[in-house]
């Protein structure tokens, strides 16, 4: 039915970048306290969108980190040749650890925010601001990761150890 499937890594990466940009824009909108057209037109639907975008971004990042961990463990265990270029670079491993931790924290706040707003009958201050703020930081880091690994696909140290051009 749809020509665009998210089961391949390229489709997930494109969707991840779109969600990252949306998360940054939503965070900027909340931090600046500006009213945008969607908030006035869509009304009740806008609040869940502000929570779901960082949550979906965090979920996508966690899927990528899990896939990276599986590829690394299959290399260590010798159970297949699933490794991709640059997977064993220290920068990619550190990026997976940092982004995975921040994504788990963002997903936790998104789930807690949705639970409190729709299932629990509590009052007080909404925790949704934390999901948005952590989602904005996660979105910025995802964009930085995409640019960094576009410039250095196998890590920055691979350029230093490669043959020099004379």
DOTOR-651378 format. One record per residue: residue in one letter; x, y, z of N, C-alpha, C in turn. Coordinates in pm, whole numbers, plus 50000, padded with zeros to 5 digits. Layout:
% DOTOR-651378
AXYZXYZXYZ ...
***
This chain:
% DOTOR-651378
X500834988350000500005000050000500895012550000 X501865013350092502765024750096504095020750036 X504685029949962505985027149901507125029749999 X506845036650107507875040250205507725031550327 X508675022650349508655013750465509785017550559 X509555016350687510575019850785511325007550836 X511204996150764511904984350811513354983950763 X513744992550670515134993050629515845004350704 X517165003150723517885013350801517875027150737 X517825027950605517835040950538516535048350566 X515415041650556514125047850585514015052250730 X514555044250821514525047850962515415059950987 X516565060550920517465072050938516825084950886 X516125084250774515455096050719514335100450814 X513545090950861512475094350955513065099751085 X514215094451126514875099351247515315113851232 X515855117351115516275131151091515075140651087 X513975136351027512765144651024512225146551165 X512195135851243511745137051382512685145751464 X513975145251435514935153751507514675168451479 X514435171851354514135185751320512835190151385 X511825181551381510545184951446510705186551596 X511505177951659511725179051803512425192151839 X513385196151758514075208851782513105220551766 X512285220151662511315230851640510275231551752 X509805220051798508835219851908509455225052037 X510715221452061511395226452180511585241552172 X511965246352055512125260852039510795267952057 X509715261952011508385267952025507975268652171 X508285258452248507915258452390508815267852470 X510115267952440511035276552513510735291252485 X510405294552361510085308452326508675312452363 X507845302852403506445305052439505675311752325 X505965307652203505255313352089504035304752055 X503035311152002501825304151958501945302451808 X501865289951765501945287351622500585283351568 X500485282851440499205280351374498605266851413 X499445256451425498915243251457498265242851595 X498835250151688498285250051823496895256151826 X496645266351746495335272751747494315265151662 X494765259051554493845252051465493505238051516 X494505230651555494275216651593493885214951740 X494215224551821493775224551960494175212152040 X493215203152062493425191552147494425181552091 X494585181051961495515171451903496965176151914 X497185188851937498545194051938499345189252059 X498725187952175499455183552293500035169552278 X499275159652232499905146452215501015146452109 X500895154852009501945155551907503235160551969 X503135170252058504335175552125505005165052213 X504265155252258504855144652340505295132852252 X504525129852148504845118252065506075120151978 X506335132251932507505134551846508795131351920 X509045136752040510265132652111510275117752148 X509095112352179509025098052212509365089252093 X508835092651976509145084851857510605086351815 X511145098451831512565100451804513415091851897 X513065091752025513805083652121513695068752088 X512535064452048512335050452011513175046751889 X513225055451791514025053051671515515052451704 X515965061451790517375061351830517695048551907 X516785044251994517025031852069517075019651978 X516265019451873516325008451776517685008351706 X518175020051668519485020951605520615016751698 X520535020751823521555017051921521515002051946 X520324996451954520194981951973520764974351854 X520484979151734521034972651614522564973551613 X523094984951652524554986551659525144977051763 X524504975651877524974966351979524934951951933 X523894948251859523804934551807524904931951705 X525174941751618526254940051521527604938651590 X527834946851693529104945851765529244932551838 X528174928151902528254915451975528404903651880 X527814904351761528004893351666529434892851615 X530094904351609531494904751570532374898751680 X532084902351804532874897151916532684882151930 X531454877551915531174863251928531534855351803 X531764862151692532124855451569530984847751506 X529764852151527528604844751476528074850351345 X528864857751274528404862851146529174875151105 X528944879150983529624890750929528604901850909 X528054906851019527034917251012527624931251028 X528894932251055529514945051085529484954150962 X529264966950988529264976950882530494985650898 X530914992450792532095001050804531895011650912 X532865012851000532815022851105532125018551232 X531565006551238530865002151358531785000551478 X533044997251454533964995051565534735007651603 X534445018851538535125031351572534705035751712 X535665040951786535405045251923534355056251926 X534395065251829533425076251827532005071151806 X531845060951723530505055451701529995048051824 X530885041051892530475033952013530095044052122 X530885054652138530555065052236529255072252200 X529055074752071527815081152028526615072252058 X526765059352039525665050152071525355050052219 X526395050352302526165050252447525475063152492 X525975074652446525405087452488523985089052435 X523795086552306522465088052247521485077852303 X521945065752328521065055552385520585059252524 X521495064652606521115068752741520135080452737 X520425090352655519525101852644518175097852582 X518205088652487516945084052425516095076352525 X516725068252608515965060752710515325070452809 X516065080652848515545090652941514405098552877 X514555102352751513505109652680512255101152665 X512435088552630511285079552615510575077652749 X511335076852856510735075652989509865087753020 X510365099752993509585111753021508375112852929 X508495108352805507345108752714506245099352761 X506625087352801505635077752850504995082652979 X505805088053071505265093353197504315104953170 X504675113653076503805125053043502475120452988 X502495110952897501245105852841500415098752948 X501085091353035500365084453142499685094453235 X500425104553276499865114253370498715122153308 X498825125653182497785133753120496535125853082 X496685113153051495525105853000495035094653090 X495855089553180495405078353263495315081753411 X496215089553461496205092853603495425105853624 X494675105953729493905118053760494655125753867 X495695132653823496485140653917496455155053873 X496795163553960496875177753929498325182053938 X498545194553921499895199653934500525203253801 X501815204253804502565208553686502795196553594 X502635198853467502815188253368504295184953350 X504645171953347506035168153323506385167853174 X505465172053089505705171352945506845180452900 X507155190652977508245199652941509565192052939 X509725182253027510975174653030511135166052906 X510055160052860510135152152737510505161052620 X509935172952616510255182252507511695187152513 X512165190752631513535195852644514565184952613 X514375173052670515305162152640515185157752495 X513975158452439513795155152298514495165152207 X514475178052244515185188052166516685186052169 X517215182852286518655179952298518995167352219 X518145157152230518365144852153518315147552004 X517375155951960517275159451818518515166551769 X519035175851849520275182851810521445173251802 X521535164051897522635154351894522505144551777 X521275140951742521075132151626521515139151497 X521175151951484521625159351366523145160751364 X523755163451478525215164351485525855150951452 X525255140051500525785126751468525715124051318 X524615127851255524465125551112525525133251033 X525765145751071526775153751002528165148151028 X528465144751154529785139751191530115126851117 X529175117451114529455104651049529315105350897 X528755116150846528815118450702530215123150664 X530815131350750532175136050725533215125250755 X533015117650862533945107250903533215093950914 X532965086850802532165074650809532805063550893 X534125063050896534785052650974535515058251095 X535125069951138535725076351254536835085951212 X537095096051294538115106051258539535100551261 X539785090451341541125084851348541495076851225 X540515072151149540825064451028541465073350922 X541165086150923541805095250828543265097550862 X543595097150989544975099051030545835086850998 X545275074951007546055062950984546075058750838 X545305065450753545245061950611546505066750538 X546655062650412547825067050335547785082150310 X548915088350320548975102850299549085105950152 X548495117050112548535121349973549725130749957 X550615127549868551795135949848551735142949716 
***
